[in-house]
Amino acid sequence: MHLLGLKLANIGPFDSVELNFTNQETGKASQLIVLTGENGTGKSILLDSIRVAFGTSFGKPTRPIYREGDKFIIEAIVDRNINSEMINTTLHVDRFDVHGNPQTP
């Protein structure tokens, strides 16, 4: 499974952001992704959002990442190898349960 993109709404400092992690020439998943930026710009929030999209088996966020009272969305676009065929899938989270576990619609 490879991460192809990430869409966030009302997560951390991001009102709305869409990130593309594919190689622009081939359209396939990039082999290396580097996040850089000043302190407090949301690098860790991006990583926590990816962790949330993939579910609790990858751990819970290190801190609250959504804005209390605002509707939020985390979508990770991935490709999956199913029967030797690459299929694009969207992992969608728009709420947490009382224990902090991500919930999907």
Short mmCIF file of the C-alpha atoms (twelve columns), coordinates in Angstrom:
data_MODEL
# 
_entry.id   MODEL 
# 
loop_
_atom_site.group_PDB 
_atom_site.id 
_atom_site.type_symbol 
_atom_site.label_atom_id 
_atom_site.label_alt_id 
_atom_site.label_comp_id 
_atom_site.label_asym_id 
_atom_site.label_seq_id 
_atom_site.Cartn_x 
_atom_site.Cartn_y 
_atom_site.Cartn_z 
_atom_site.pdbx_PDB_model_num 
ATOM 1   C CA . MET A 1   0.000   0.000  0.000   1 
ATOM 2   C CA . HIS A 2   1.283   3.457  -0.923  1 
ATOM 3   C CA . LEU A 3   0.098   6.898  0.121   1 
ATOM 4   C CA . LEU A 4   -0.892  8.913  -2.974  1 
ATOM 5   C CA . GLY A 5   -2.536  11.957 -1.408  1 
ATOM 6   C CA . LEU A 6   -3.978  13.539 1.696   1 
ATOM 7   C CA . LYS A 7   -6.985  15.864 2.089   1 
ATOM 8   C CA . LEU A 8   -7.645  17.702 5.348   1 
ATOM 9   C CA . ALA A 9   -10.350 20.114 6.500   1 
ATOM 10  C CA . ASN A 10  -10.295 21.883 9.887   1 
ATOM 11  C CA . ILE A 11  -7.330  19.878 11.136  1 
ATOM 12  C CA . GLY A 12  -4.707  21.713 13.194  1 
ATOM 13  C CA . PRO A 13  -3.618  24.894 11.398  1 
ATOM 14  C CA . PHE A 14  -5.182  23.774 8.107   1 
ATOM 15  C CA . ASP A 15  -8.586  25.114 7.055   1 
ATOM 16  C CA . SER A 16  -8.407  23.042 3.888   1 
ATOM 17  C CA . VAL A 17  -5.412  21.407 2.228   1 
ATOM 18  C CA . GLU A 18  -4.825  18.773 -0.445  1 
ATOM 19  C CA . LEU A 19  -1.395  17.180 -0.793  1 
ATOM 20  C CA . ASN A 20  -0.293  15.037 -3.712  1 
ATOM 21  C CA . PHE A 21  2.418   12.460 -2.981  1 
ATOM 22  C CA . THR A 22  2.749   11.050 -6.492  1 
ATOM 23  C CA . ASN A 23  5.627   11.422 -8.893  1 
ATOM 24  C CA . GLN A 24  4.462   14.039 -11.409 1 
ATOM 25  C CA . GLU A 25  6.181   12.255 -14.316 1 
ATOM 26  C CA . THR A 26  4.964   8.702  -13.678 1 
ATOM 27  C CA . GLY A 27  1.780   9.288  -11.667 1 
ATOM 28  C CA . LYS A 28  2.916   6.555  -9.261  1 
ATOM 29  C CA . ALA A 29  3.562   6.879  -5.536  1 
ATOM 30  C CA . SER A 30  6.736   8.755  -4.648  1 
ATOM 31  C CA . GLN A 31  9.441   6.632  -3.053  1 
ATOM 32  C CA . LEU A 32  10.493  9.426  -0.679  1 
ATOM 33  C CA . ILE A 33  8.477   12.249 0.872   1 
ATOM 34  C CA . VAL A 34  10.220  14.976 2.875   1 
ATOM 35  C CA . LEU A 35  8.279   17.387 5.113   1 
ATOM 36  C CA . THR A 36  10.076  20.579 6.089   1 
ATOM 37  C CA . GLY A 37  8.936   23.791 7.719   1 
ATOM 38  C CA . GLU A 38  9.213   26.152 10.643  1 
ATOM 39  C CA . ASN A 39  8.149   25.073 14.135  1 
ATOM 40  C CA . GLY A 40  4.378   25.072 14.571  1 
ATOM 41  C CA . THR A 41  3.495   24.908 10.856  1 
ATOM 42  C CA . GLY A 42  1.758   21.502 11.025  1 
ATOM 43  C CA . LYS A 43  4.345   18.860 10.088  1 
ATOM 44  C CA . SER A 44  3.453   16.632 13.049  1 
ATOM 45  C CA . ILE A 45  -0.260  17.250 12.441  1 
ATOM 46  C CA . LEU A 46  0.189   15.875 8.898   1 
ATOM 47  C CA . LEU A 47  1.859   12.747 10.275  1 
ATOM 48  C CA . ASP A 48  -0.837  12.322 12.943  1 
ATOM 49  C CA . SER A 49  -3.521  12.712 10.246  1 
ATOM 50  C CA . ILE A 50  -1.938  9.935  8.186   1 
ATOM 51  C CA . ARG A 51  -1.768  7.757  11.312  1 
ATOM 52  C CA . VAL A 52  -5.468  8.423  12.037  1 
ATOM 53  C CA . ALA A 53  -6.489  7.585  8.455   1 
ATOM 54  C CA . PHE A 54  -4.783  4.198  8.682   1 
ATOM 55  C CA . GLY A 55  -6.538  3.330  11.945  1 
ATOM 56  C CA . THR A 56  -5.710  2.549  15.552  1 
ATOM 57  C CA . SER A 57  -3.283  -0.246 14.655  1 
ATOM 58  C CA . PHE A 58  -0.884  2.572  13.700  1 
ATOM 59  C CA . GLY A 59  -1.435  4.393  17.011  1 
ATOM 60  C CA . LYS A 60  -3.525  7.326  18.128  1 
ATOM 61  C CA . PRO A 61  -2.624  10.975 17.547  1 
ATOM 62  C CA . THR A 62  -0.143  12.371 20.046  1 
ATOM 63  C CA . ARG A 63  -2.579  15.219 20.821  1 
ATOM 64  C CA . PRO A 64  -5.998  16.475 19.644  1 
ATOM 65  C CA . ILE A 65  -5.622  17.370 15.960  1 
ATOM 66  C CA . TYR A 66  -9.129  18.552 15.081  1 
ATOM 67  C CA . ARG A 67  -10.846 21.770 16.080  1 
ATOM 68  C CA . GLU A 68  -13.437 21.254 18.781  1 
ATOM 69  C CA . GLY A 69  -16.919 22.044 17.481  1 
ATOM 70  C CA . ASP A 70  -15.900 22.188 13.798  1 
ATOM 71  C CA . LYS A 71  -16.674 19.488 11.263  1 
ATOM 72  C CA . PHE A 72  -13.396 17.954 10.138  1 
ATOM 73  C CA . ILE A 73  -12.287 15.529 7.439   1 
ATOM 74  C CA . ILE A 74  -9.194  13.398 6.981   1 
ATOM 75  C CA . GLU A 75  -8.908  11.527 3.687   1 
ATOM 76  C CA . ALA A 76  -5.884  9.501  2.672   1 
ATOM 77  C CA . ILE A 77  -5.766  8.299  -0.922  1 
ATOM 78  C CA . VAL A 78  -3.819  5.049  -1.219  1 
ATOM 79  C CA . ASP A 79  -3.173  2.413  -3.816  1 
ATOM 80  C CA . ARG A 80  -3.665  -1.201 -2.810  1 
ATOM 81  C CA . ASN A 81  -2.510  -4.361 -4.518  1 
ATOM 82  C CA . ILE A 82  -5.612  -6.551 -4.872  1 
ATOM 83  C CA . ASN A 83  -5.178  -9.743 -6.887  1 
ATOM 84  C CA . SER A 84  -2.071  -8.276 -8.562  1 
ATOM 85  C CA . GLU A 85  -4.035  -5.181 -9.614  1 
ATOM 86  C CA . MET A 86  -3.369  -1.736 -8.150  1 
ATOM 87  C CA . ILE A 87  -6.635  -0.185 -6.898  1 
ATOM 88  C CA . ASN A 88  -6.942  3.388  -5.552  1 
ATOM 89  C CA . THR A 89  -8.861  3.605  -2.277  1 
ATOM 90  C CA . THR A 90  -9.849  6.541  -0.062  1 
ATOM 91  C CA . LEU A 91  -9.590  6.133  3.708   1 
ATOM 92  C CA . HIS A 92  -12.060 8.617  5.260   1 
ATOM 93  C CA . VAL A 93  -12.321 9.750  8.915   1 
ATOM 94  C CA . ASP A 94  -14.745 12.430 10.095  1 
ATOM 95  C CA . ARG A 95  -15.201 11.760 13.831  1 
ATOM 96  C CA . PHE A 96  -13.633 10.143 16.899  1 
ATOM 97  C CA . ASP A 97  -15.355 8.006  19.529  1 
ATOM 98  C CA . VAL A 98  -15.203 8.823  23.257  1 
ATOM 99  C CA . HIS A 99  -11.938 6.869  23.553  1 
ATOM 100 C CA . GLY A 100 -10.219 8.864  20.800  1 
ATOM 101 C CA . ASN A 101 -10.493 6.143  18.167  1 
ATOM 102 C CA . PRO A 102 -11.090 7.348  14.577  1 
ATOM 103 C CA . GLN A 103 -14.526 6.588  13.134  1 
ATOM 104 C CA . THR A 104 -15.457 6.229  9.489   1 
ATOM 105 C CA . PRO A 105 -18.864 6.869  7.917   1 
# 
